Amino acid sequence: MNATERTPATGGRRGRGRRAGIDLERIIEAARSLDTDTLTMQAVADKLGVDRKAVNHHVSDRESLLRLVALDTFSKGSPGVDIPADASWQEACRIYATAFTDRLIAADALAEHLMPDDSLYTQFIEPAEAIAKRMTEAGFDDEGTVRSLALLTNLCWAYARDALYVSRSGERLRPRLTRETVEGRDRRAFENLARIVDRGVDTYDRSQLDLSIEIFLRGAEAVLLRGRRSDAG
């Protein structure tokens, strides 16, 4: 169907649903081409040259539309996640965390419309299975494995939220708040915080994510070792 067929020559709009010649994929494509902050159901209908009811036939409201666009952006945010067959559980976790975080960041302003449910996590089910397999082989029990995966995923969400905040606002909030809180007080009572803030360490950069992943891995290793000692005792 070509462009002239989508919008009748009379200038009228087509009806709802399939009769309008649109589907969910075209709606999402049209929505992606519009500014997120001003995205509306009517704007998408105008972009497609159809009546708004035609869009509503596929998507109920603006929030649902934003979530669909966010999921689409998330799914295309980075190349497929490939965990090598010979990767250790630690390396598998690093690959998973990096890819998951990159996709959240790629969603940019739409990330706030992503929900931690099956529609999101099914896109990472294969690497999650790869991690579970390697952690089980390493000696983790099922509870330790699933709790570790949940913790690692939450870590990704937290870092991505910080990175997106800085990207949109240009402000590194934590050091500013700390500096403002310490100012006007006796620096001797807060000498460590004052010194650290003065150093200007950027806790929003990529090194922060890397550190968070490594601390997670060290903690998981400690839990595994403690479990082995408990079994041996």
VEXLOPA-46094 format. One line per field, with one value per residue (C-alpha): residue in one letter; x, y, z. Coordinates in nm, 2 decimals, padded with zeros to 4 digits. Layout:
BEGIN
r = (A  ...)
u = (X  ...)
v = (Y  ...)
w = (Z  ...)
***
This chain:
BEGIN
r = (M  N  A  T  E  R  T  P  A  T  G  G  R  R  G  R  G  R  R  A  G  I  D  L  E  R  I  I  E  A  A  R  S  L  D  T  D  T  L  T  M  Q  A  V  A  D  K  L  G  V  D  R  K  A  V  N  H  H  V  S  D  R  E  S  L  L  R  L  V  A  L  D  T  F  S  K  G  S  P  G  V  D  I  P  A  D  A  S  W  Q  E  A  C  R  I  Y  A  T  A  F  T  D  R  L  I  A  A  D  A  L  A  E  H  L  M  P  D  D  S  L  Y  T  Q  F  I  E  P  A  E  A  I  A  K  R  M  T  E  A  G  F  D  D  E  G  T  V  R  S  L  A  L  L  T  N  L  C  W  A  Y  A  R  D  A  L  Y  V  S  R  S  G  E  R  L  R  P  R  L  T  R  E  T  V  E  G  R  D  R  R  A  F  E  N  L  A  R  I  V  D  R  G  V  D  T  Y  D  R  S  Q  L  D  L  S  I  E  I  F  L  R  G  A  E  A  V  L  L  R  G  R  R  S  D  A  G)
u = (00.00  00.15  00.13  -00.15  -00.36  -00.32  -00.48  -00.77  -00.74  -01.05  -00.85  -01.08  -00.94  -00.99  -01.19  -01.07  -00.87  -00.76  -00.99  -00.76  -00.47  -00.25  -00.12  00.07  00.41  00.32  00.18  00.51  00.72  00.52  00.54  00.92  00.95  00.78  00.91  00.85  00.77  00.48  00.38  00.00  -00.24  -00.37  -00.02  00.03  -00.30  -00.21  00.13  -00.04  -00.32  -00.60  -00.86  -00.76  -01.00  -00.80  -00.50  -00.71  -00.82  -00.47  -00.34  -00.57  -00.40  -00.08  00.09  00.04  00.18  00.49  00.55  00.53  00.77  01.00  01.00  01.07  01.36  01.49  01.49  01.69  01.92  02.23  02.34  02.22  02.37  02.62  02.76  03.05  03.02  03.35  03.26  03.28  02.97  03.15  03.21  02.85  02.73  02.95  02.82  02.46  02.49  02.66  02.41  02.11  02.23  02.32  01.97  01.81  02.03  01.96  01.59  01.68  01.37  01.15  01.32  01.09  00.80  00.97  00.83  01.02  00.78  00.78  00.76  01.10  01.28  01.18  01.42  01.71  01.59  01.86  02.15  01.97  01.96  02.33  02.41  02.19  02.36  02.71  02.62  02.47  02.78  02.99  02.80  02.53  02.20  01.88  01.79  02.14  02.12  01.79  01.86  02.19  02.03  01.77  02.04  02.24  01.94  01.85  02.21  02.17  01.84  02.00  02.30  02.10  01.87  02.16  02.32  02.00  01.95  02.29  02.24  01.91  01.98  02.36  02.38  02.56  02.32  02.50  02.82  02.62  02.38  02.67  02.87  02.57  02.49  02.85  02.89  02.82  02.90  03.22  03.43  03.62  03.29  03.26  03.63  03.60  03.30  03.43  03.77  03.60  03.36  03.65  03.83  03.54  03.52  03.25  03.02  02.80  03.06  03.12  03.37  03.09  02.90  03.22  03.29  02.93  02.95  03.28  03.15  02.85  03.07  03.30  02.99  02.84  03.17  03.18  02.82  02.92  03.23  03.03  02.78  03.06  03.20  02.86  02.81  03.15  03.08)
v = (00.00  00.33  00.67  00.80  00.49  00.55  00.90  00.94  01.21  01.38  01.47  01.26  01.01  00.64  00.47  00.25  -00.07  -00.27  -00.07  00.23  00.03  00.05  -00.20  -00.18  -00.18  00.13  00.30  00.25  00.35  00.68  00.74  00.69  00.97  01.22  01.41  01.21  01.50  01.61  01.27  01.22  00.98  01.25  01.34  00.97  00.97  01.29  01.14  00.83  01.03  00.84  00.91  00.89  00.61  00.40  00.43  00.37  00.04  -00.09  00.12  00.23  00.55  00.76  00.58  00.25  00.40  00.54  00.20  00.03  00.28  00.24  -00.14  -00.11  00.13  -00.10  -00.40  -00.22  -00.04  -00.26  -00.57  -00.91  -01.05  -01.32  -01.51  -01.74  -02.10  -02.09  -01.78  -01.81  -01.72  -01.39  -01.30  -01.40  -01.16  -00.88  -00.93  -00.94  -00.63  -00.42  -00.51  -00.46  -00.13  -00.01  -00.08  00.10  00.40  00.38  00.42  00.77  00.97  00.66  00.46  00.59  00.41  00.07  -00.16  -00.45  -00.72  -01.01  -00.80  -00.65  -00.95  -01.20  -01.02  -01.12  -01.47  -01.65  -01.47  -01.51  -01.89  -01.89  -01.72  -01.96  -02.25  -02.13  -02.03  -02.37  -02.54  -02.32  -02.44  -02.18  -02.32  -02.21  -01.95  -01.80  -01.79  -01.62  -01.37  -01.29  -01.23  -01.00  -00.80  -00.77  -00.65  -00.40  -00.27  -00.20  -00.01  00.20  00.30  00.36  00.59  00.80  00.81  00.92  01.19  01.34  01.31  01.50  01.76  01.79  01.79  01.55  01.57  01.38  01.59  01.91  01.81  01.69  02.01  02.23  02.03  02.05  02.42  02.64  02.36  02.29  02.12  01.93  01.74  01.64  01.64  01.31  01.41  01.76  01.61  01.36  01.61  01.85  01.57  01.58  01.20  01.14  00.86  00.88  00.77  00.42  00.34  00.35  00.07  -00.13  -00.10  -00.19  -00.51  -00.61  -00.55  -00.77  -01.04  -01.04  -01.05  -01.34  -01.53  -01.47  -01.61  -01.91  -01.97  -01.94  -02.19  -02.44  -02.40  -02.45  -02.77  -02.90  -02.83)
w = (00.00  -00.10  00.06  -00.16  -00.08  00.30  00.28  00.04  -00.23  -00.09  00.22  00.45  00.70  00.70  00.97  01.25  01.29  00.99  00.75  00.81  00.66  00.98  01.23  01.55  01.38  01.18  01.48  01.67  01.38  01.35  01.72  01.72  01.46  01.69  01.99  02.30  02.52  02.30  02.17  02.17  02.01  01.79  01.67  01.57  01.39  01.20  01.11  00.96  00.80  00.98  01.24  01.60  01.66  01.42  01.65  01.96  01.80  01.85  02.15  02.43  02.55  02.54  02.83  02.66  02.34  02.51  02.67  02.34  02.19  02.49  02.45  02.08  02.15  02.42  02.19  01.93  02.17  02.12  01.93  02.05  02.37  02.29  02.59  02.47  02.55  02.74  02.95  03.32  03.53  03.62  03.26  03.17  03.44  03.31  02.95  03.07  03.29  03.03  02.75  02.97  03.10  02.75  02.62  02.91  02.84  02.47  02.55  02.69  02.78  02.71  02.98  03.25  03.07  03.08  03.34  03.49  03.36  03.12  02.81  02.91  03.05  02.79  02.56  02.79  02.87  02.68  02.85  03.19  03.12  03.03  03.36  03.56  03.39  03.47  03.83  03.89  03.75  03.98  04.29  04.35  04.46  04.29  04.55  04.53  04.16  04.12  04.40  04.24  03.90  04.06  04.24  03.92  03.72  03.99  03.98  03.60  03.65  03.92  03.72  03.40  03.60  03.72  03.37  03.21  03.48  03.41  03.03  03.04  03.32  03.29  03.67  03.90  04.19  04.47  04.49  04.47  04.75  04.96  04.91  04.99  05.31  05.43  05.35  05.65  05.89  06.08  05.82  06.09  06.17  05.80  05.70  05.50  05.30  05.24  05.11  04.89  04.73  04.67  04.47  04.22  04.17  03.90  04.04  03.73  03.48  03.33  03.59  03.85  03.66  03.63  04.00  04.09  03.88  04.03  04.39  04.29  04.17  04.48  04.70  04.51  04.53  04.91  04.94  04.73  04.94  05.27  05.14  05.06  05.41  05.56  05.36  05.45  05.82)
***
